[in-house]
Amino acid sequence: MSELYERHRAVLPQWLALYYREPLELTHGEGRHVWAADGTKYLDFFGGILTTMTAHALPEVTKAVAEQAGRIIHSSTLYLDRPMVELAERIAALSGIPDARVFFTTSGTEANDAALLLATAYRRSNQIVALRNSYHGRSFSAVGITGNRGWSPTSLSPLQTLYVHGGVRTRGPYAELSDAAFVDACTADLEDLLGQTRGGAAALIAEPVQGVGGFTSPPDGLFAAFREVLKRHGILWISDEVQTGWGRTGDHFWGWQAHDRNGPPDLITFAKGIGNGMSIGGVVARAEIMNCLDANSISTFGGSPVTMAAGLANLTYLLERDLQGNARRVGGLLIERLRAAAARVPAVREVRGRGLMIGIELVRPGTDEADPDAATAVLEAARAGGLLIGKGGAYNTSVLRIAPPLSLTVAEAEQGAVILEDALRAL
C-alpha cells in the first residue's frame, strides 16, 4: 500500500471508489496520454470519466485559464460576468431550444438537481418519470431518481419516481422485439405507467445513452415517440446530456438529436466535457420554464470567470476542428476493431456504442450472467498494458467503458484496441 493511499484511507470516506488493486496517482497529461507518479505513461481511454473531452493540457484551454486567472478568479453571479454571458450565448444557440436560457452550475449532479427543481416548480408536481438503469448524479434528489441500485444509497427522496422501460435494448422483457416493436412496447409502457398515477408528472428525465449504466441506448426515435405521449399530458422532457453532449456520439452534437422527430427537449442538462476538466455544468431551458422560480437565487461558483473562459476556449477548439466528425470516424473504426477482437472471446456478450462512447459487456462464458470479476481483471490487464479504461453497468451487467478524448487519432485507436484485445484474451 502506498503512503498516499494510506493517507487517503485515513481521511476520506470508505465509499469513495478507487480503481485498481494499487490505486494510481496521475501527475500530468498531454494529448491523449497521462503519466503516473512512478513515471509510467498511459493511453487514456476514459478521460477522467468522459470529462477531458478534447485533450489533456490543451494549450488553448490552459492559456485561457491562466489569462483569466491573472485578471480575476471569482466574483459570483451577483455581478455581470462577460465570459459567462458569452458561453451562455453560444450554448443557447447550439441547444436547439427556442428562446433558450442557460443556468450554470459546477457539476452534472447539480445541473440535474436544478433541472428537477425547475420542472417540479413549473409543473407543480413532485412526480418524475425516469428510465430503469439510469444514473443522474449523487445529490439527494438525483439518487432518488436513479434507476440503478448500485449508485442509489437510499430509498428516501423528495420526489416520487416512476420507472419506465426503454434505456436497455438487449436485456429485459422487450429484448427480443424488433426496434420498431421495442419502441411501441416502451411507449405503451409509458402510457400505462402514467395511467397508474394520480395527478400529473412533472417531467421525464432520460440519458440518450446511459453512461454509468454501461453505455446502453434505445433505438433512434424512442424519445420522439415518448414526446408525443408527454405532450398530451403536458409533461416536460429533460435530456441528460452530461455524458452524451458536445459531439461525443459522433452522429449528433447532442444525444437527443437521434430522437428529434417531435422537436427538442424542454430542458437539457450538460457538464463534463465542456470544461475539459474544469468544473462546469448547467441547464438549458425555454425562458418560461427557466424563469418560473419566484424566489431569489444565485450561484456562488457556477459560471465563474475562470471556468467560463475554459469552456469558451474548449468549445471553440472542438467546433473549429470538427471533433464531432473525428468521434464519428475514429469511433466507428474503433468499435468495429473491438467487435472483431471480441468475436473470439467467449466472455464478451456485446460490444455497443456510438462515436467515442463504447461499451463491452462481459458475462460468464456460456451464460447471460454478469461477470464483475472479469471486468476488474480486464481493467487491471489493460492498465498493465498501458491503457486506462472505465467500467460500469446495471445490477445485472458488467461493462467496460471506453470514452477517449475526441481528438483521438487512428493510430492511438489501434494501439488501444490491441491492448484491449490482449486484456480480453487473457480472460
Salt bridges, closest charged atoms under 4 A:
GLU3 OE2 - ARG7 NH1 2.96
ASP44 OD2 - HIS56 NE2 2.76
GLU60 OE2 - ARG321 NH2 3.68
GLU67 OE2 - LYS63 NZ 2.74
ASP99 OD1 - ARG101 NH1 2.84
ASP179 OD1 - ARG169 NE 2.90
GLU191 OE2 - ARG232 NH2 2.10
ASP220 OD1 - ARG354 NH1 2.62
GLU228 OE2 - ARG261 NH2 3.20
ASP240 OD2 - HIS136 ND1 2.74
ASP251 OD2 - ARG354 NH2 3.10
ASP266 OD2 - ARG227 NH1 2.67
ASP266 OD1 - ARG286 NH1 2.43
GLU288 OE2 - ARG286 NH2 3.13
GLU320 OE1 - ARG321 NH1 3.79
ASP322 OD2 - ARG329 NH1 3.95
GLU336 OE2 - ARG339 NH1 3.09
GLU350 OE1 - ARG349 NH1 3.96
GLU350 OE1 - ARG352 NH1 2.67
GLU361 OE2 - ARG171 NH2 2.69
GLU361 OE1 - ARG349 NH1 3.37
GLU361 OE1 - ARG352 NH1 2.73
ASP368 OD2 - ARG171 NH1 3.62
ASP368 OD1 - ARG349 NE 2.54
GLU369 OE1 - ARG364 NH1 3.94
GLU412 OE1 - ARG32 NE 2.85
GLU414 OE1 - ARG337 NE 3.12
GLU421 OE1 - ARG337 NH1 3.06
GLU421 OE2 - ARG344 NH2 2.74
GLU421 OE2 - ARG425 NH2 2.88
